[in-house]
Amino acid sequence: MYNTQQKIQMLVEVLPYIKKYSGKIVVIKYGGNAMTDEEGKKSVIADVALLRQVGICPVFVHGGGPEINREMQKANIKPVFVNGLRYTDKKTMGIVRKVSANINGEMVKMFKDGGCKAENATDGLMKTAIKNSSLGLVGEIVEVDSGRILQLIEKGIIPVISPVGHDGTNYTNINADTVASKVAEAVNAEKLTILTNVEGVYENGKLIPHLSVSGAKEGIKKGFISGGMIPKVLACVNAVNKGVKKAHLVDGTVKHSLLLEIFTDKGIGTEVVKDEKRKSKAA
């Protein structure tokens, strides 16, 4: 139990961050691998709702990889990944759309049950082109309708976005980390936070709290950033290169990790920065 002095100290630490981020857009990507249990989901949704209630403007992007894998298994389709991206044929795309719609609906309902306005903002939001023919219907984002997201934010609504786009002919499957990064860029977000199921980026068994863009590229080359972590790190790299002030990888399975990352001096996880010279977190 916190004593009174500890509670006061906690408030003293939190208040400057509430002031700093009030009215600012924060894009949060909740990865499928972090969506492991109902209590965990409720905790994350409650944290995002709290951000909205203190004047911060969250945009919520969700993944769904494990659930898509389960549905593919039921359909006797073996998942295939290339550098962390899912090969997507038409049958797989049908599964991606179905699972994404179900998850999005669940998230919207949970936000509403928590006293926040929320809306599925996916349909027509992202124009795409085929990223690589060898990946099938995997989309590369060409355009994000930022005006639509900003209109929802102005109305006090949390936009909930699934990783599904359209290329003018077909629906396309987009990596959810990429979606979060491109959305953050499009709406000039203050921060991008990717909630996954690991603490952050590791090298030789040690967590890297601050990773430069050049360090990220070197990590991919050396192989300590690999598999599904590659698109997450590249999403953060793209975000900071395109003007998003801060990008973080955080363990979303840790209760209140989102609040710890945003509202504490120390923070948690791995912060991706533009260069090796790092400013203080509160700067």
N, C-alpha and C positions, 0 to 999 in steps of 0.2 A: 504493500500500500504506500502510495506517495504521502508524505507529510505535507503540511501547508506550504512550507518553504520550497519544496520540490515542485509542487504544483505551480507556484508563482514563477519559479525559474523556467518551467516548461512554457508558460504563457509568454514570458519575456522573450524566449527564443523563437516562438512561433509567430508572434505578432508582426515582426518586420517582414516575414515572408508573405503573410496574408496581404499586407500593404503593398509589397512589391508586385505580387501577381494579381491583385484585384483588377478586374476588367480585362485581363490578358487571356489569350487563348492557349490552352495546354492540350496537346494531342496525346492521347493515351492509347497504346495498343495492348490489348489483353490477349496473349497468345494461347492457342488451344492447349499446349502442353502445360500451361499454368492453371487451366480451368479443370482442376482435378476432382473437386468435390463441391457440394452445395454450400457448405459453410464458407469455403474459400471464395466462391463466387459472391455470396452475400457480403462478405467483408470488403471485397474490391468494389462492388457496386455502392456500398455504404460510403466508402472513402471518396469515390468519384462524386457521389451526391453531396457530400460535405464540401467538396471544392466548389460546387455550384452554389451552395448555400452561403458560402463566405465571399461570394462575388467573383470567383474565378470561372472562366468559361471553358469547360472541358468538351473535347470532341473525342468520341469513343470509337475505336476501330477494333474489331474482334477477329480472331483466327478461328480455327476449328479442325486442324490437322488430324488429331487422334479420332475425332468423331467421323471424319471423312474416311479415314483408314478403316474404321469398323464397318461403315456402310459398304465400302468397296469389297471388304472381305466377304460380307453377306452376298454380294453380287458376283463373287468369284473373280474379282479383278485384283491383280497384284499391283500395289503401289510401286512406282519407279520414280526415283529422284535423281536429278542432275544438278550438282552444286547447290543442293538445298531446295531446288525448285521441282514441283511435282509435274511429271509428264501427264498431260490432260487430253484424252480423246473425248468424243461426244458423250459416251456413257458416263465417263468420270465427271464431265462438266455438269451433267444432269444431277449427279450425286452432290457435287460441290454446291450447286444452287439450292438444292433441297435442304442440305445440312445448314448452309449459311442462313437461309430464311428462318429455319427453326431456332438457331442460336440468336439471331437478331431479335426475333419476336420475344424470346425468353429474356434477353437483356433489357429490352424496352419495358416489358412488364415489371421486371425487378426495379428499374428506376422509378416507374410510376408508383409501385407499391411503397417505395422509399420516400415518396413525397415530391419527386421531381418530374418535370415534363420531359419526355423523350420521344424521338421519332426515328423510324427507319429512313435514312437519307441515301440509300444505295442506288435505287432505280434511276438510271440516267445520269448519275453523278460523274462517272469516269468514262471518257472516250479512250479506247485503246487501239493498239496495232498488235499483230502477232509478233511476239518477242523473237522467237526462233522456231522455224518449222519443225525442228527435231524435238521440240517440247510440246507440239500440238497446240491446243487452245490456251496457251499461257499468254496473258496479255502484258504489253508494255504500255504504261499510261502516257497518253498523248496530251490529254487535257482534263483538268478537274474543274467542275462548276463551283468555284469558290463562293460565288454570290449566293448560291442556295444554302451553303453551310452558314454563311454570315447572317443570312436572313433568319435562320432557325435560332442562332445564338442571340440575335437581337430580341427575339421573342421569349428568351429564357429557356429554350428547348435544347436538350442535349442531343446532338446528331449521333446516331448509331450507324456505323458503316461496315458493311460486309465486303470482303475482298473479291468482288465480282464486277466486271466491266462489260463493255460491248464495243465491237469494232465496226459496227454498221451492218454486219451480217450475222455474226455469232456472239453469244455470250462468251466471255473469257475469264479464266481463272488468274487472279493476280496474287502474288505473294503479299500477305497481309502487312508485313513489315514495310514493304515498298509502298503500299497504300498509305500507311501512317506517315511515312516520310514525305511523300508527294502531297498529301493533304496538309501537313504541317507547313510545307513550303508555300502552297497555294494560298493559305489563309494567314501567312506571316506569323506563325505561332511563336510564342515566347519559348516554349519548351516542347520537346518530344520525349516521352517516357515509354519504353517498351518493357512490358511485364512478361517475363518468361518463367521457366522452371529452374533456372540456375542463377547463381549470385551475380554473374557477370562474365567477363573474359578472364581466362586463366592462362598463365604461362609457367610451365614447370611446377604445377600444383599451387601456384600463388595467384591470388586475385589481383588484377590490375585495376586500381581505383580510377586512374586517369589515363586514357589512351588517345594519343594524337592521331590525326588523319594519316600521317606518314607511318606511324607505328601500327595502325590498323592494316594498311596495305602490306607492310612487312610481315605482320602476323599471318595474313592469308598466304603469303608466299612461303613462309617457313612452315606453315601447317598447324600452328597452335590455335588458329582460328579456322575452323573447318565445318563442313556439313551445314546443318541448319543455322549455325551461328554466323555464317558468311553473310546471308541476306540481312540479318539483324544489324550486324556491324556496318555493312554498306548503307543500310537505311539511315543510320545515325550519321555516318560520314556525309551522305548526300544532304541531310538536313542542315548540318552546321555549315557546309559549303554553300548552301543556298540561303543562308541568312537566319536560320533558326538559332537562337542564342545558346541553347543548351540541349543536349541529347544524352539520354541515359539508358542503360540496360540494367534492369532490376529484377530480383527474384519475386515474382508475383505470388508465390506460394507462402511467403512469409507474411503473417498478419500485419496489416497496416504499413506494408513496405512502401506503398505509394506516398503516404503521408510522411513517413520517415525521410524519404528522398527529397520531398518538396519543402518540408517545414523544419528541418533540423540543420544545424551548422555542419555537422559531420557528413550527413547523407549516407547512402549505401550504394552498392553495385558499382558499375563501371560508367564513368562519364567520358564521352567522346568529345574531344576538343580540337580546335583547328590547328594548333601547333603545340610544341613541347612546353612553351611558356604559358603557365596556367594562372589565371586570375583566381582570387578567392571565390568560394561558392556564393557568397552573398553579394558579390560585385555585380 
